[in-house]
Amino acid sequence: MIKFCRVHRTWGAAITGGLLGLLLAAGAQAESLTWGLLPVPGGVELKEGKPHAGILLESLLLLEPDLPGLDIHYELFNVPRMQQAMASGREFCTNGSLPLAERDRQGYFVPYLVTPPMQLVVRADSLARLPWRGKQLYLSDLLASHELRGGLASLRNYPEAIRGALAAAQEQGRLERFSGGIAGGGENLLFMVSHGRIDFTFEYPPVLMAMSQDELLLEPLRSIGLADNTELQLSGIYCTRNTWGLAMARRLDQAVRRLMGEPQALLALYQRYLPADTFMTYRQPLLGYFRQRAGQVFEAAP
């Protein structure tokens, strides 16, 4: 009897332990988070095929202290695969995405980062051909010019502030769409400008800073701020539009707001990934956005 009781207790403990293990495994699975990343110079830099630096990646690392218990993973995507995965209901989140109505149908948007606006990128020898107004350059004047040929990335969504003007110029044949780039984001257009295949394109300062020393650039590039496009551009996090995504978006929003309340580390990140003059120009607007975002609670779009 004594031996039977021992076996019985061991068997019962094994069942209890097994059930506990299953419950813990289920809980661990429910608390996992996959970040879908687009490898973009200055945003998500790769080393031996794995993400290791960049403002978009490192801004996610700043959130981790306020996300205890999450099992966090990173996965590389290109633009079409990322869009397809979220549309199919796969549970993950992205960073560095523009807020778009079509994306709102697939995911919940959590405002996070802002960036100085896209700048014009030209070869140094093209500066004299630009339609300057004194020392200022306007996007409207540039797109009205017939002298220069511009390029856009075919899979890229451009900021709302300039999207309409770019679309109109494309319809008029003054801009052309090109495919390419590591993840479909179009950083190859900078090489096309440098090699003289097109005369100009548009890019964000962190990407320009990261690529400025690339040995594949044939001619030096210059970036120019546009006088009619000076506002900070909002980007953020999208989580798949389902029950999991809504709960994760709310949890990430809390982490974002806590970080914005003490933004020194985030401000230092901007300082490292922006040109010095751009950082100084936008330092106070950045701090203003951080203060505003710290008190702005996430509301799910219907």
PEWO-V296733 format. One record per backbone hydrogen bond with DSSP energy under -0.5 kcal/mol. CO is the residue of the C=O (numbers start at 1). NH is the residue of the N-H. If there is no record, write none. Layout:
# PEWO-V296733
co & nh
CO & NH
CO & NH
This chain:
# PEWO-V296733
co & nh
1 & 5
2 & 6
3 & 7
4 & 8
5 & 9
6 & 10
7 & 11
8 & 12
9 & 13
10 & 14
11 & 15
12 & 16
13 & 17
14 & 18
15 & 19
16 & 20
17 & 21
18 & 22
19 & 23
20 & 24
21 & 25
22 & 26
23 & 27
24 & 28
25 & 29
26 & 30
27 & 31
29 & 32
31 & 71
33 & 35
33 & 73
34 & 36
34 & 93
35 & 37
35 & 75
36 & 95
37 & 39
37 & 77
38 & 40
40 & 43
40 & 44
42 & 55
43 & 56
43 & 57
45 & 52
45 & 53
47 & 50
50 & 47
53 & 45
54 & 58
55 & 59
56 & 60
57 & 60
57 & 61
58 & 62
59 & 63
60 & 63
60 & 64
61 & 64
63 & 66
64 & 67
67 & 70
70 & 72
71 & 33
73 & 35
75 & 37
77 & 39
78 & 82
79 & 83
80 & 84
81 & 85
82 & 86
83 & 87
84 & 88
85 & 90
86 & 89
90 & 92
92 & 240
93 & 36
94 & 238
97 & 236
98 & 100
100 & 104
101 & 105
103 & 106
103 & 107
106 & 241
108 & 239
109 & 111
110 & 237
113 & 235
115 & 233
119 & 203
120 & 224
121 & 201
122 & 222
123 & 126
124 & 127
126 & 129
127 & 130
130 & 132
132 & 134
133 & 135
133 & 136
136 & 133
137 & 227
138 & 142
139 & 143
140 & 144
141 & 145
142 & 145
148 & 150
149 & 199
149 & 200
150 & 176
152 & 178
153 & 156
156 & 158
159 & 162
159 & 163
160 & 164
162 & 166
163 & 167
164 & 168
165 & 169
166 & 170
167 & 171
168 & 172
169 & 174
169 & 175
170 & 173
174 & 150
176 & 152
178 & 154
180 & 186
183 & 79
186 & 189
187 & 190
187 & 191
188 & 192
189 & 193
190 & 194
191 & 195
192 & 197
192 & 198
193 & 196
199 & 123
200 & 151
201 & 121
203 & 119
204 & 207
204 & 208
205 & 209
206 & 210
207 & 211
208 & 212
211 & 214
214 & 217
216 & 218
220 & 124
222 & 122
224 & 120
226 & 229
229 & 226
232 & 234
233 & 115
235 & 112
236 & 97
237 & 110
238 & 94
239 & 108
240 & 242
242 & 246
243 & 247
244 & 248
245 & 249
246 & 250
247 & 251
248 & 252
249 & 253
250 & 254
251 & 255
252 & 256
253 & 257
254 & 258
255 & 259
256 & 260
257 & 261
258 & 262
259 & 262
260 & 263
262 & 265
263 & 267
264 & 268
265 & 269
266 & 270
267 & 271
268 & 272
269 & 273
270 & 274
275 & 279
276 & 280
277 & 281
278 & 282
279 & 283
282 & 286
283 & 287
284 & 288
285 & 289
286 & 290
287 & 291
288 & 292
289 & 293
290 & 294
291 & 295
292 & 295
293 & 296
295 & 297
